Amino acid sequence: MPLFIVCPGQPSVSAVKLCDRFRTGVAIEFCACSKMLSMEQLTEAGSLLADRVAVVTGGAGGIGAATANLFARHGATVVVADIDAELARRTVDEITASGGSALPVTTDVRDAAQVAELARSVLGRFGRVDVLVNNVGHWLRHPGKFADTDPQLWDQLYRVNLHHVFLVTHAFLPAMIGKGRGAIVNVSSVEGLRGYPEDPVYAAFKAAVIQFTRSLAVQVGRDGVRVNAIGPDVTESLQVPYSQWLSADEQRQWPQWVPVGRMGLPEDQANVILFLASDLSAFVTGHTIPTDGGTGAAGGWFRSSRRTDREWTNRPIAP
C-alpha cells in the first residue's frame, strides 16, 4: 500500500502500523512541518484510475473536459460523451496528444434512445464501466419571476438538469452492479443546497440530484457501487463564463465575494470528482461535497472595507 508522508521527516510508528493493517488505498500522515502538495505529488506512486473505464457526460468543455483530462492522466480510458461533436473531438485529441486514452461519442443525454445507444456502445466495446460522471446541466436562461414562467421552461430545465441523470445512471448501473464495483459522481450545484431566488425551478432540480444521489447510494451500497455528488459555485464554465461576464473592476472583487479569495476553475471541480471516483474515497458514499470556495460556509457574509472596525458585513452595498 502506498504511504505518503506530508513531511520531510520519517514516517511515524502509527503510520507504519496503518500500512501494515490496511492493504488497499492510501495512507497520508500530516505533521507540524507539513507543506501543501499537488495532487500529482500525492499520487506519484501510481495512477488513481489505472485501467478503468470512465464515462463523462458533457465531457467536451468546462468542468467535463477538465475531468476527462484529469481522469486520463490518472490512467483511465475516458468516453467523452457530448452533444457537441467538434468540441468532443478536440478534447479527445488533447488527451491523446498527451498520451492518454479517450474516445468521443456524440450524444444528447436528454434523449433516451441516444443514451441507450451510448451504453450499448461503451459496454459492447469495453464490457464494463467503472466510473460514471453525470456532468451535464444548464440554467438555460434568466427566467424572471416564477409566476411569469411556463411549463415548457420547467420541462426544459428538468430534462437538462435531472432527467438525464436518471437516464444515464439507469443505463450503466446494471453493468456496475454485475461487476460488483463502480463509482458514480453527479454534478449538482450550490443552488441545490440553498435558496436560489433567481430560479426556484432550477434550484429544485439541483436539489433533487442531491437527494437522488443520497438515496441511490444507500440502495446500491452493498452492490459495490458508490454514488456521490459535488455542488459547485462561482466556477468558470461554458455556462458561466465569469472571465467574459465581469469587468476588470468586478474581477477585483473576488477576494470580497469568495472566502478563498478567487474564482473557481474547472480543474478545482475535477480534482474533487477524481477523489470521489477513485479508491481514495472508498468509504464515502451518499454525500454531496460543496465545491464552492467557501461561499456556502460564509452564509451570506462578505469581506468589507467600508468600516475600519469591522472586516465583515452581511449587508453589502456593492458586493
C-alpha positions in Angstrom: 0.0 0.0 0.0 1.4 3.4 -0.9 2.3 5.6 2.1 2.6 9.3 1.6 4.1 11.3 4.5 3.4 15.0 4.0 6.5 15.8 5.9 10.3 15.9 5.2 10.9 13.6 8.2 10.5 9.9 8.7 7.1 8.0 8.9 5.9 7.6 12.5 5.2 4.2 14.1 1.4 4.9 13.8 1.7 5.4 10.0 3.7 2.2 9.6 1.1 0.3 11.6 -1.6 1.8 9.4 0.2 0.5 6.3 0.6 -3.0 7.8 -3.1 -3.2 8.7 -4.7 -1.9 5.5 -3.6 -3.3 2.2 -5.7 -1.1 -0.1 -6.0 2.6 -0.5 -3.5 5.3 0.5 -2.3 6.4 3.9 -1.5 10.0 4.3 0.1 11.4 7.5 0.4 15.1 8.3 2.7 16.7 10.8 3.5 20.2 12.1 6.0 20.7 9.3 3.6 19.7 6.5 3.6 21.5 3.2 0.9 21.8 0.6 1.5 19.2 -2.1 -0.2 18.9 -5.5 -2.5 16.1 -6.5 0.3 14.8 -8.8 2.8 14.7 -5.9 0.4 12.9 -3.6 -0.3 10.2 -6.1 3.2 10.0 -7.7 3.4 6.3 -6.7 0.6 5.3 -9.1 -2.4 6.4 -11.1 -5.7 6.6 -9.2 -7.8 5.3 -12.1 -5.4 2.9 -13.8 -7.1 0.5 -16.3 -10.6 1.9 -15.5 -13.3 2.9 -18.0 -14.9 6.2 -17.3 -17.9 7.9 -19.0 -18.1 11.7 -18.6 -21.2 13.3 -19.9 -20.8 16.9 -21.1 -17.2 15.9 -21.2 -16.2 18.2 -24.1 -15.8 21.5 -22.3 -15.6 23.2 -18.9 -15.8 21.0 -15.8 -16.4 18.0 -18.0 -13.3 18.5 -20.1 -11.1 19.2 -17.1 -12.4 16.0 -15.5 -11.8 13.9 -18.7 -8.3 15.2 -19.0 -7.5 14.5 -15.3 -9.0 11.0 -15.5 -6.9 10.2 -18.5 -3.7 11.4 -16.7 -4.6 9.0 -13.9 -4.8 6.0 -16.2 -8.5 5.9 -17.2 -9.8 5.3 -20.6 -12.3 8.1 -20.9 -15.5 8.2 -23.0 -16.2 11.9 -23.7 -20.0 11.9 -24.3 -21.2 15.3 -25.5 -23.8 16.8 -27.8 -21.0 19.0 -29.4 -19.2 16.5 -31.7 -16.5 19.0 -32.8 -15.7 20.1 -29.2 -15.6 16.5 -28.1 -13.2 15.6 -30.8 -10.9 18.5 -29.8 -10.9 17.4 -26.2 -10.1 13.8 -27.1 -7.3 15.0 -29.4 -5.9 16.9 -26.5 -6.0 13.9 -24.2 -4.4 11.5 -26.8 -1.7 14.0 -27.7 -0.7 13.9 -24.0 -0.5 10.2 -24.0 -4.0 9.5 -22.6 -6.7 7.2 -23.8 -10.1 8.6 -24.8 -12.8 8.5 -27.4 -15.6 10.8 -28.3 -19.3 9.8 -28.5 -21.8 12.3 -29.8 -24.8 12.0 -27.5 -27.7 14.1 -26.4 -28.3 12.7 -22.9 -31.8 14.2 -22.8 -32.8 11.6 -25.4 -33.5 8.0 -24.1 -32.7 6.3 -27.3 -29.3 8.1 -27.6 -28.4 7.2 -24.0 -29.3 3.6 -24.7 -27.0 3.6 -27.7 -24.3 5.2 -25.7 -24.5 2.4 -23.1 -24.6 -0.3 -25.8 -21.5 1.2 -27.5 -19.4 1.5 -24.3 -20.4 -1.8 -22.8 -20.0 -3.6 -26.2 -16.5 -2.2 -26.6 -15.2 -2.4 -23.0 -17.5 -4.9 -21.3 -17.8 -2.6 -18.3 -17.9 0.9 -17.0 -16.1 1.7 -13.7 -16.8 5.4 -13.3 -19.8 7.5 -14.5 -19.8 11.3 -14.2 -23.2 12.9 -14.8 -21.9 16.3 -15.6 -24.5 17.8 -17.9 -26.5 20.8 -16.6 -27.6 24.3 -17.5 -29.6 27.2 -16.1 -30.7 27.9 -19.8 -31.8 31.5 -19.4 -32.8 34.0 -16.8 -36.5 33.1 -16.2 -37.6 36.2 -14.3 -40.3 35.7 -11.6 -41.6 32.2 -11.2 -45.2 33.4 -11.6 -44.3 34.5 -15.1 -42.7 31.2 -16.2 -44.4 28.4 -18.1 -44.4 24.6 -18.0 -42.4 24.4 -21.2 -39.4 26.0 -19.5 -39.8 23.8 -16.4 -39.7 20.7 -18.7 -36.5 22.0 -20.4 -34.8 22.6 -17.1 -35.9 19.2 -15.9 -34.5 17.4 -18.9 -31.1 19.1 -18.9 -30.6 19.1 -15.1 -32.3 16.0 -13.6 -34.0 13.6 -16.2 -30.7 12.8 -17.9 -29.2 11.8 -14.5 -31.9 9.2 -14.3 -31.5 8.1 -17.9 -27.7 7.7 -17.9 -27.5 6.2 -14.4 -30.2 3.7 -15.3 -28.3 2.7 -18.5 -25.0 2.0 -16.8 -25.9 1.0 -13.2 -26.8 -2.7 -14.0 -23.3 -3.2 -15.5 -21.7 -1.8 -12.4 -23.8 -4.0 -10.1 -22.9 -7.0 -12.3 -19.2 -6.4 -11.8 -19.7 -5.6 -8.1 -18.0 -2.2 -8.3 -18.4 1.3 -9.6 -18.4 4.9 -8.8 -21.0 7.5 -9.9 -20.4 11.2 -9.4 -23.2 13.6 -10.1 -22.6 17.3 -10.7 -25.3 19.3 -8.8 -24.9 22.9 -7.8 -24.6 25.0 -4.7 -28.1 26.2 -5.7 -29.4 22.8 -4.7 -28.1 23.4 -1.2 -29.5 26.9 -0.6 -32.4 29.1 -1.6 -32.0 30.5 -5.1 -34.4 33.3 -5.8 -33.1 33.8 -9.3 -34.6 30.5 -10.5 -36.5 28.3 -7.9 -37.2 25.6 -10.6 -33.5 25.2 -11.4 -32.7 25.0 -7.7 -35.4 22.4 -7.2 -33.9 20.1 -9.8 -30.4 20.5 -8.5 -31.7 19.7 -5.0 -33.3 16.6 -6.5 -30.0 15.5 -7.9 -28.6 15.6 -4.3 -31.5 13.6 -2.9 -31.2 11.1 -5.7 -27.5 10.7 -5.0 -28.1 10.2 -1.3 -31.0 7.7 -1.8 -29.4 5.6 -4.6 -26.1 5.4 -2.6 -27.9 3.7 0.2 -29.8 1.3 -2.1 -26.7 0.1 -4.1 -24.0 0.3 -1.4 -23.9 -3.4 -0.8 -23.6 -4.0 -4.6 -20.2 -2.3 -4.5 -21.4 0.9 -6.2 -20.8 4.3 -4.6 -22.8 7.4 -5.5 -21.7 10.9 -4.6 -22.0 14.4 -5.9 -20.4 17.9 -5.9 -22.1 21.3 -5.6 -20.1 23.8 -7.5 -20.3 27.6 -7.1 -18.5 30.6 -8.6 -16.6 28.4 -11.1 -15.7 29.4 -14.6 -17.5 27.1 -17.1 -19.1 27.1 -20.6 -22.4 28.1 -19.0 -21.0 30.6 -16.5 -18.1 32.4 -18.2 -17.2 34.8 -15.5 -14.0 35.9 -17.3 -16.2 37.2 -20.1 -19.1 38.5 -18.0 -17.2 40.6 -15.4 -15.5 43.9 -15.9 -11.9 44.5 -14.7 -13.3 46.3 -11.6 -15.6 43.4 -10.9 -12.8 40.9 -11.3 -11.0 42.6 -8.4 -14.0 41.8 -6.2 -13.3 38.1 -6.0 -11.4 38.4 -2.6 -14.6 40.0 -1.2 -17.0 37.6 -2.8 -15.3 34.2 -2.1 -13.6 33.2 1.2 -10.7 31.6 -0.6 -10.2 34.8 -2.5 -10.6 33.8 -6.1 -12.9 32.5 -8.8 -13.1 28.7 -9.1 -11.7 26.9 -12.2 -12.9 23.7 -13.9 -9.8 22.0 -12.6 -10.9 22.7 -9.0 -14.0 20.7 -9.6 -12.2 18.0 -11.5 -9.9 17.4 -8.6 -12.8 16.6 -6.2 -14.5 14.5 -8.9 -11.3 12.5 -9.2 -11.3 11.9 -5.4 -14.9 10.7 -5.4 -14.3 8.5 -8.5 -11.1 6.9 -7.0 -10.4 4.5 -4.2 -9.3 7.4 -2.0 -13.0 7.8 -1.2 -13.8 4.1 -0.9 -15.6 4.7 2.4 -17.6 7.7 1.1 -21.0 7.4 -0.4 -24.2 9.3 -0.5 -22.6 12.7 0.0 -22.5 16.0 -1.8 -19.3 18.0 -1.4 -19.8 21.8 -1.8 -17.0 22.8 -4.1 -17.7 26.5 -3.7 -14.6 28.2 -2.4 -16.3 28.6 1.0 -19.4 30.6 -0.2 -21.8 28.2 1.5 -19.9 28.3 4.7 -19.9 32.1 4.6 -23.6 32.0 4.7 -24.1 35.5 3.2 -21.1 37.2 4.9 -18.7 39.2 2.8 -15.4 41.0 3.4 -15.9 44.7 3.5 -13.6 47.7 3.6 -16.3 50.3 4.4 -15.9 50.2 8.2 -12.4 50.3 9.7 -13.6 48.5 12.9 -15.4 45.6 11.0 -13.9 43.3 8.5 -17.2 41.5 7.6 -20.7 42.5 6.6 -23.9 40.7 5.7 -25.3 43.9 4.2 -23.0 44.7 1.3 -23.7 47.9 -0.6 -21.9 46.8 -3.7 -20.8 43.2 -3.3 
